Amino acid sequence: MSRGSLILIIAALAAVAGAQVAAGAEPSSAPTDSVPLEEVTVTAQHSRLSWAQRNELVQKAATFVFGITALENGAILPRWHTPVCPLVSGLSRDQEEFVRVRISQITQASAAPVASEHCRPTLFIYVTTHPQELLRAMQNRYFAAVFGNASTITVNAFIDSARPVRVWYNAHMVSTSGALAVSRSDNSVWGIGPVTVVADARQLQGLTQGQFADYVAMMSLAEIKHTARLGDAQTILKLFDGPAQAAPGGMSDWDHAFLKMLYTPERSLASERANIARRLVRDLVP
């Protein structure tokens, strides 16, 4: 079976599982609003900080970066090296297009590779009122295509979790040119993709399209730990930490800066995460 055929089959499964959402059986479950698509810029705070204040902010940034990121192979943060091409299923056509375009804009603003308009999907986003059933169907029929070489125990734990948005990352080694690497070498790095996102429409009530798209973008462009420690950081990752009315309105300056630092790496004697934390502060407070 070709990969193109497999994509269509999985999309059809998601469309069936999410038919109630698309048809309006639970209209409040799907995120709805008309947030302008261009609102993905970063607004930095310009202020003079003392050394102590800046150092405190760096420590806060380090807590944020270390708290959300998982390392592959001991020291390397995974990132996309192939173009990000979102496929959204389970919402109305307008909502799917909103989410797709918004994620593509955030990807481009982060300097991550973004695919052209007519592309082969690499980021699969499904909204359904039956997430567990959809994931079981994927497990039973297309295990290798969706979950790679993961163990059945790991996949079962992922499927049985009650998270509002489940994100499955397929990490792999790629060469610096972006091609798949057969084995680990000095010029190979860890890459993300394809990524599968399954959202429980029943747990999206009260959220907007913009909030949902921003959350999925943050969760998809970086490999975020399922046990992320967020502390007092301002981040879209807190979207489901409390009532919808208290949820962040979208990606924060911290979120945008983190993704930009992740995709514009700099050489440093410090660890990659420590260097990102310092650069994040420098970007927000010049």
N, C-alpha and C positions, 0 to 999 in steps of 0.2 A: 504494500500500500504506500503510495507517495505521501510525502509530508503535507502537500497541498490538500489531498483528500482527507487526511487525518484532521487537519485544521477545520475543515468544513463539518466533519462528523462531530467533533467536540463542540463546535459552535452550535450545532443543531441540538445536542444534548442540553447545553446551557439554555438555549432558547425555549426548549420544552419545560425545563425546570423553572424558568423564570417567567413563564407565560402569564401567570397571575399578576405579576408586577406590570408587565408591558400592557396587559389588557385592562388594567385599572382595577383589579379585584381588591387590591390593597393600595389605593393611591397614596396614602400617607407614608407608606413604607419606602417609596422611591424618593431620592433627594430631588427637590424642586426649587428652583429660583432662577434668576436671570443675572447672575453676577457677571460683570464684563470680563471677557476672556483675556483682555490685555493686562489685567491686574496681577502680574507675577513679578514685579520689580522689587528690588530691595531698597529700603529707606534707611540709611545709616544714621546713627546718632553722632553728631559732631560736638564733642565736648573735651575739655582738658581734664585729664585725670592725673592724680598724683601717682607716684610709683606704687605705693601701697594699694591704691584703688585699682590700678591696672593689673597688678599681680593677683588681687582678689578676683577680678573678672576673668583672668586667665585660668585660675583654679576652677572657677565655676564652669568655664567653657570646657576644660579638661574633664570635669565630672560628667558633663553632657555628652561629649564625644566618646569617652570610654564607656559610658553607661548604655549607649545605644548600639555600638558597633561590635560586630563579631570579626575575629581575625581568621584568615585562612592560612594554613601552613606556617603558623607561628607569628608572622609579623606583617602580613600583607592584607590590606583592605580590598575586598572584591569590588569591582566596578564594571559597568558595561563597556565592552570594547567593540561590540557589534551594534548596529543601529537599533534604537528603540522604536518599535512599531506597535502601538496599542490596538488591540481588538476589544471592543466593549459589547457585551451581550446581556440581555435581560431587562433593559430599560426601553423607553420609547425612543424612536429614531432620533428626535431632537436631543434628548438627554444623552444618548450614546455619543452623538457627535460633539456635544458640549464637553463631555468628559475626555474624549479622545483628543480634541484640540487643546484643551487645557493642559493635559499631561504632556503633550508634544511641546507646548510653549515652555513649560517648566523645564523639560529636558533640554531644550535649546538654550534657555537662560542659564542652565547649570553647566554648560559646555560639555554635556554628555552627548554621545553620538545619536542623532535623531534621523529617522528614516524619511524618505520622500513620501508624498501623499499616497501613492499606490505602491504598497510594500507588502512583504510577507510578514504576518504578525509574529512578534517575539515576546510581547507582553499581553497575556490573555486575562481579561477582566470580566468576570461573570457575576451578575447580581441575580439572586434567586431566593425564593422563600423556602427552598429545600436544599441547603448547602451540603449537608451530609450525604443525601442521596446522590447529588451530582458528583461529589468526590468519589463515592463508592463506585459509581458507573465508570469514572475515569480509571480508578484503581483496577477494576475487573477487566476492562477492555483495552486500555491503553497505558498500562503501568509504566513501561519503559519510556514512552514518549513524554509522559507528564512528570514522572517521579525519578527518572533516570535509574541509577543503580542503588537507590536507597533501600534500606531494609524494610520488610513488611511491618515490623514493630514500630519503626519510626513513622512510616506513613499512616499506620492505624492511629497513632497518638495524635498526629496532625489532623486527621479527619474527625476524630472524636472530640477535639477541643471545642470549646463554646465561644471562641473569639468571634466578634462581629465581622471581622475581615481576616480571612486566612490567606497568608502569602507563602507560596512555595518557591524557593530559589533553587535553580540549577546552577551550581558553581562549577567551573571547569578551567583548565589551564589554556591560555592562549599565548601566542607569540606576540612580540611587540608590534607586529604588523596587523594583529587582530585575527589571524588564522588559528584554528585549533591546534594545540601542541600535543604531540603524542606522549611526551614524557617531560618531566620537570627539567628545566635548563636555566642558565643564567639570564637568558633573554625572554623567559616566559613569565607570565603573571596570571593571577586569578581573575577570571571574568565571571560576570553574572549573565544569566539568560540561557534559555527562555525562562520567564517568570509567569507563574499562574496565580491569579488573585480570585478568590471566591468570597463574595460579600453576602451576608445574610440580610435580605431586604427588610425583614421584620425588626432588625436592630438599627436600621437607618432612619427611623421615624424622627422627624423634627430637624433633620440635617438638610443642608442645601447641597445643590450640585457642586458648588465651589468647594465646600468643606470636604465632601467625599472625594472629589478629584485630587485636591491637594494632599489629602491623607494617603491615597493610593500612590501618588507620585513620590512622596517621601518614602513610603514603605518599599517601593519598587526600584527606585534609582540607587538606593544603598541597601546593603544586606543588614537589616535592623534585627537585633536580637529579640526573640519572643519574650524574653525576660528583661526587657530594657528597663533601666532605672532612670527616670526622668527628673527626679528631684524637683527643684523650683524653676527649671528652665521653661521658657516660653516656647512651646512647640506644638505643631499640629498633631504630634504623636499622642497628645493627651485628649484627643477627640472623644474617646469613649470612656474617659475616667470619671465622668459625672453626668449630670442631667444635660440634655441637649442645649438648654438655654444658657448654660454656663460654659459651653464648649468653645474652643478657639475658633475665630471666624475664618481662618485660613492659615497658610504657611506663615511662620514668623520670619523676622529678619535672621534669626539664628538658623532656622531651617534652610533658607535660601543660601546663606553664607556657607553653611556646612557642605551643601551639595556642590557649591562652586569650588570650595577648597578641595573636595574629594576628586573633582574632575579637572583640576588644574594643579597637579602635584608639583612640589618643589623638593629638590634634594636637600637633605638635612641630616646632621649627625644624630638628632633626636629621633625618637620613634615616630612613625607616620601619624599616629593619633595625637601625640603631644604636639607635633608640628602643626597639624590641622587646627588644634585648639588655639595656639598662639596666633596663627594667621586669621582665624575667625575673629578674634578680638581686634586685631589690626584692621580688618576689613570694616567692622562695625563702628569702631572708635578710633579713627586715624590719629 
